[in-house]
């Protein structure tokens, strides 16, 4: 019996649980903005050693696997192959970013004689599962094995610490993406506001706001806008978003070091604009001033990221002014030029 059927029978009540009869989902559901999801949280792909039939396991047709899930009426699944992440990338590629089906990357490991299902956020992928298996002592050479020397000796007492660490990392990652979404939305609003007022993008032919992160050097930037010049060349307005829950001098120093690294990467061999958003409590004034001195704009919001929901009005207005009178209005900055509140837009003409 699948995890899905067990869950549905539990919801249906004692009678269904006792009889072990299948239970159909009711269409009479009067909770606003809610819906039924048909989900299976324990599945195997052709990456598992025991996937049947053998011909399908060898073929590794990920599109066919996804099609079988859809044909079964599923809206979401967790792929939990035995001691391996090797099916995740192929299935994610087969889904192609579709919004009507969710995949939870996962893995099934043997711990103290039992099989433990580990499920991660849908935003995660193969690399996160590889990292989890590595912490459990399962290296790539053992991927897909029915048992491994490392899993035979694992006990819950030492495994749970790894899983707790993974869960905390996932929580922070989800919270970080929520903060980045607020900033990306503010950036899109600032560009749109400028366009609605001027019917152009300043000195640039067009702009593009990437939906995904971009990478410059060794650093990635989750929020950015590409400023495309009339000759087709472009630069970026990069918006590093840094949030910190912890307090203390040591953490503060590491936090500042990470910001420095992001700014250094953005400036190397490029003339990009950089606006930094920092969401943190009790961050030293001296370090705030340092960051402000090496980028075009630094907005510090004194708040714990866990309670941050939206930009203060003053910060939003300052960011809009920065985008409209500075980023879109200056094609080539003079050395040492920085944005200040009340910055006066230089005169320019459109050819």
N, C-alpha and C positions, 0 to 999 in steps of 0.2 A: 504493500500500500504506500502511495507516495506521501511526501510531507504535506502536499497540498490537500489531499483528501482527508488526512488526519486533522489538519487545521480546520477544514470546513465542517467536519463532523463534530469537532469540539465546539464550534460556534453554534451548530444546530441544536445542541443540547444533549441531555443524558440519553434520550431515546435513541438518537442516531448513533451515539457512541456505543451503546450496549448492543445494538443490532448490527453494527458495522456495515450498514447499508449506505449506498452512495446518496449524497444529498445535493439537490440542485439549488443553485443560488436563486433567491427570490428577486423578482424584478420590482417588487413593492418596497421601495427604499426612500424614506422621506427625510433623510438628513441632507440639508442644503450643501451644495458644492462637494458632495462625496460620491463615490462610485465603487463598484466591486472590481477587484483585481484578481485575475486567475494567475497564480504564481506557483512555481516549483523551485524550492530552495535547495534541492539536492539532485543534480543532474551530472551525467558524465558525457564527455565528448569522445571523438575518436582518439584523443590524446591519452585516454586511459587504457591500461593493458587489458581490461576485461570488457571493453566495448564490443557489442555484438550487433550485427554479424561481422565476422572477421574481414570480409571484403570491404565493408564500409569503414572499418577501423584503418585498414591500409590505404583506402582511397583518400581519407581526410578531406571530405567535401564539406567545408564549413557552411557554404550557402545551403546545402541540402539539410544540414543539421538545424540551421535557423528556420528553414522552411517547415521542418517537422514540428518545431516548437509552435510556430504560427498555426499550423494545421490542427494542433491540439487545443487551440484557443487560448494559449498562454499570452499574458501581457508582460511578464517578466520572469526571468530565470536566474538562478545562480549556477555558474559552471564550477563544479567541485571535483576536478579530476584527482586521481590518486597521486599524491606527492609530486605533482607537476603543474606548471603554469602554461604548458605548451599549446593548449587549445584556445587561450584567451585572445591573443592577437588576431588569429584567423577568424574567430567568431565576431570580434569587434569590427574587423574589416568587412565582413560579410553584411553586418548590420548597416554599415555606411553612415553612421550618425543619425539614423532614423529616430524620430521622437515618439513613435507609438509602441516602442518595445524597449524594455530596460534590461540590462545585463549586469549582474553583480559578479565581479571577478572573485573567485574563491579557490579553495584547495581543500582536499581531504587528507589529513595526516593521521598516522597511527601514534597514539600517545598512551603508554601504559596498558596496551592491549585493547584499547578502544579506538574507534575512528572518530576524529574530531573535525567538524566542518568549520572552516574559517572563511567568513564572507567580508568583503570590503565594499567601499562606496562605489557606485557605478562610474564615478569620475576616475577611479584608479584603473590600473592596467597590469600587464604582465610584469613590469619592473617591480611594482610593489609586492607582488606575490613572490618574486625571486628574492627580494629583500627579506620577507618574512621567513621563507624557507631557509635562507642562509643563517638567520639568527637561531633557527631551530637545529642547525647543523646539517641541513640537507643541501648539498652542493649540486650544480648542474649535471655532474656525472651520474648522479643517482636519480635524476628526474624520471618519473614514470614507473619506477620499480614498485613491486607489490609491497615490499618491506625494505627498509634500509638499515644499515648498522646504527645510524644515529637515532632513528625513530624507535628501534627495538628497546633502547635504554631510556627513552623519554618518560618522564613522569609529570603528572599535572602540576606538582609543586614548583617545578622549574620552568614548565611551559607557560604557565599563566602569566609570569612576569613579562615574557615576550609579547603575549597577546595584549596585556594591559598597556604596554608601551605602544603597540600598534594601534589600539583603540584611541589612545590619547593623541597620537599623531594624526589619525583620521579626523578627530574632533577639531583639532587646531586647523587642519587643512580646510575643512568645511567652513569653519568660521572665517578663515582668511579669504576664501572665495566669495563669501557674502560681503565682506568689506570691499573687496575689489570690484564687485558688481555695483556697489554704491558709487564708487569713484568713476568707473567706466560710464555709468549713466550720467553722472555730472559732466563728464567730458563731452559726451554726445550732445547733451543739452546746451553746453557752452558753444559748441561749433554751430549747432542749429540756430541758436539765438543770434549769432553773428550773421549767419547767412540770411535769416529772415529780415534783418535790419539793412543789410547791404547788397543782397542778391549776388554775392560773390564770396570767395574765400580769401579775401585780402590779396596778397601778392602771389598767391598760389593758384594754379589752374584748377586743382581739385584736392580733396582730402579723402582718406580711407581710414576707418577705425577697425582694426583687426579684431575678430571675435576671439581669436586664440592668442596665446603668448608669442612673443617674438624673441629671438636670441641674438645678442651681440657679444661676440667674444665668448667668455665663459658665463655670462650673466643672462638671465631671462627676465623679460618685462611683461607682466600680465596686462597692463593697461598702456595703450599708446595710440597715436594717430599719425598716419603717414601724410606728410605735406608734399604734394607733387608740384614741381615747378613747371613753367611753360615749356622747357626743353625736355621734359620727361624725367629729369633727375629728381631726387627727393631726399628729404631728411625726415627725422622723426621728432615729434614731441613725445618724449618718454615720461611716464608717470610711475616711478617706483612707489609702491604702497607697502609701508612697513608698519606692522603692528606688534606690540609687545605686552604680554600679560604680566610678566614678572617685574619686580622692582629690585633695585640694588645696584651698587657701583659696578660690580663685575658684569652683570647682564647688560647694563647700560653701555659699557665699553664695547662688548661684542656686537650689540645692536648698532652702534655708530660705525663700527668696522664694516658691517654688512652693507650699510648705506654708502659708505665711501667706495666700497668695491663696485656697487651698482653704478655709481656716478662715474667712476674711472672708466668702466667698460663703455658707458654711453658716449663718452667724449673721445675715446681713442680712435683716431683716424676718421672721426665724424664731427660735424658741427651741429649736433642735435640739441634741441631744447630739452631741459630736464626740470620737471616740477615734482617735488617729493611730497607725499602725504605721509604723515607719521601719526599713528594713533597709539598713545602710550601715556601712562601716568607717571608723574614725578621724574620726568626726564630732565637731566641737568641743563640749565640755561646755557652754560658754556658750550655744551655739545650741540644744542639747537642752533646757536649762532655759528658754529663751525660748519654745520651742514648748509645753512642758509648762504654762507659765503662761497660755497663751491658749486651751487646750482642756480638756476634761474629763479626758482620759486620754491619755498619750503612752507608748507602749512602743517602746523602742529596742533593736534586736537587732544587735549588732556582728557582721556577717557580710557577705560578698560575696553579692549576690543569685544569682549563678551556682551557688553551693554551698548555698544555702538550700533545705531540703526540708520542714521542719516547725517549728512553734513550740516553743521550749523549754518544759519543764513549768511552770516558774515564771511565764512569760509567759502561758501558757494559763490557769493558775489565777487569775492577776490579772485577766485579761480576763473570766473567768467570774464572778468576784466583782463586777467593775464592772457587768456586765449585770444580775446578779441583785439586788444590794443598792443599786444606784444608778440605772441607767437605767429599770428597771421599777418602782422604788419611789418615784420622785419625780415628781410631776405638774407642780409649779411650783418651779423652783429659786430659792433666794435669790441675790441678786447676789454674785458672787465665789466661789460654792460650787464646790469642786473635789473630785474623787475622790482618796482616798488609800488605800493598802493598809490593811486593817483597818477600813475605813469601816463605821460602825454603821448598819444599816438603820433608818429611822424607823418609828414605829408607824403603822399605817393600818388602815382597816376597809373591807371591801367592802360596797357597798350592793346 
